[in-house]
Amino acid sequence: MEELVRKSVLKVDPYVAGKPIEETKRQLGLKEVIKLASNENPLGPSPRAVSAISKALKEINRYPDSQSFYLKKKLARHYSLETDNFVIGNGSDELIDIIIKTFLEPGENIVTSDCTFLEYGIMAQVNERMIKKVPLRYFKYDLEAVLRAVDKKTKLVFIANPNNPTGTYVTREEVADFLEALDDSVTVVFDEAYDSFIDVNDYPDSIGLLRKKKRVIVLKTFSKAYGLAGLRLGYAVSDKNTVSYLERMRQPFNVNMLAQAAGVAALDDRDFLKKSRRAVLEGKKFIYKELSGMGLGFTPSVANFILIDTGRDCLEVFKSMLKFGVIVRDMKQYNLKNFIRVTVGTQTENKRFVRVLKKVLKEKNR
Ligand SMILES: Cc1ncc(COP(=O)(O)O)c(C=O)c1O
């Protein structure tokens, strides 16, 4: 069978997603299962988006608007930019693929970190392009090391800011120095999937960098703060030329009608955004305090998840927690053998997470 497909297909590490909650309940015979593994919004979707989807449902006999006209218009107003500064994607995942397809010839490479969002590596493999990964420094992107890794064949740098799975960020000053030293032939992609949860003053103004004509693409998503992960909606912001190239590489109807309608409505849902943010900030404070009480190490996060050093084999911890109906993400794929990543949930979910973690670690101590 292997000889029937392209050789490069065999080299792709498939993305490992968790099982659906209903299936996990059935398999384990549990009534209540909470999923804190995919950095989703525990409050549900934006109510304004839900109501827009209900209205749009009656129209789904038609193809969606290939240009996502109304969504681009809304985004342009939101950022004080123009509609042709935006590419809309079926999740920012799709845009990662489109960016790689647009920029890299065979033999050219991408530079990123060795402990970051897995899609950069997977999409590089799918497109048969090289990716150079530099180690983190104190759980943070090491921009000096990234700079050293850039060579004549480098076309793209991917920076998840905040980084998944660590929750750390690179500062405005670090980014300014980095861009100053970087050759103009390299385009930097700032993936800001979690920017709505930021509560620090020195986070970079990536859209401002674009205005200063830096070679930058900024990725954003509706999956996290707006609670629309299941719809698949993200966008890239860049200069008009770059946008026109990216636009050529996408499918004509890549963004479905319901997602477009939901995106337009969600951008007006300030209340929901505020609530989502508050839930994350308060939830993190509670979890941090509990983890400190348990003597566990963790990286302070500016996102909606926390990376925790359990001091035990992470797969064991994951499996034991699952038995009590709590799904977290083990960090084996990221080579962090003792770490789990937990998404901040509702306060009830956070309490249950802490209770189960305590129980599981106590059992493992015996
Ligand atoms: C850093 C980062 N970028 C992008 C994504 C994917 O976003 P989307 O749902 O828009 O494809 C995620 C999802 O977990 C992420 O962690």
Ligand as a Chemical Component Dictionary entry (heavy atoms), coordinates in Angstrom:
data_LIG
# 
_chem_comp.id                   LIG 
_chem_comp.type                 NON-POLYMER 
_chem_comp.pdbx_formal_charge   0 
_chem_comp.three_letter_code    LIG 
# 
loop_
_chem_comp_atom.comp_id 
_chem_comp_atom.atom_id 
_chem_comp_atom.alt_atom_id 
_chem_comp_atom.type_symbol 
_chem_comp_atom.charge 
_chem_comp_atom.model_Cartn_x 
_chem_comp_atom.model_Cartn_y 
_chem_comp_atom.model_Cartn_z 
_chem_comp_atom.pdbx_ordinal 
LIG C1 C1 C 0 -0.852 29.004 18.640 1  
LIG C2 C2 C 0 -2.072 28.538 17.935 2  
LIG N1 N1 N 0 -2.315 28.955 16.688 3  
LIG C3 C3 C 0 -3.398 28.571 16.009 4  
LIG C4 C4 C 0 -4.310 27.692 16.566 5  
LIG C5 C5 C 0 -5.458 27.197 15.742 6  
LIG O1 O1 O 0 -6.465 28.090 15.635 7  
LIG P1 P1 P 0 -7.697 27.804 14.682 8  
LIG O2 O2 O 0 -8.731 27.136 15.521 9  
LIG O3 O3 O 0 -8.102 29.178 14.226 10 
LIG O4 O4 O 0 -7.240 26.947 13.540 11 
LIG C6 C6 C 0 -4.120 27.226 17.852 12 
LIG C7 C7 C 0 -5.083 26.280 18.431 13 
LIG O5 O5 O 0 -4.941 25.669 19.426 14 
LIG C8 C8 C 0 -2.967 27.651 18.549 15 
LIG O6 O6 O 0 -2.698 27.205 19.772 16 
# 
loop_
_chem_comp_bond.comp_id 
_chem_comp_bond.atom_id_1 
_chem_comp_bond.atom_id_2 
_chem_comp_bond.value_order 
_chem_comp_bond.pdbx_ordinal 
LIG C1 C2 SING 1  
LIG C2 N1 SING 2  
LIG C2 C8 DOUB 3  
LIG N1 C3 DOUB 4  
LIG C3 C4 SING 5  
LIG C4 C5 SING 6  
LIG C4 C6 DOUB 7  
LIG C5 O1 SING 8  
LIG O1 P1 SING 9  
LIG P1 O2 DOUB 10 
LIG P1 O3 SING 11 
LIG P1 O4 SING 12 
LIG C6 C7 SING 13 
LIG C6 C8 SING 14 
LIG C7 O5 DOUB 15 
LIG C8 O6 SING 16 
# 
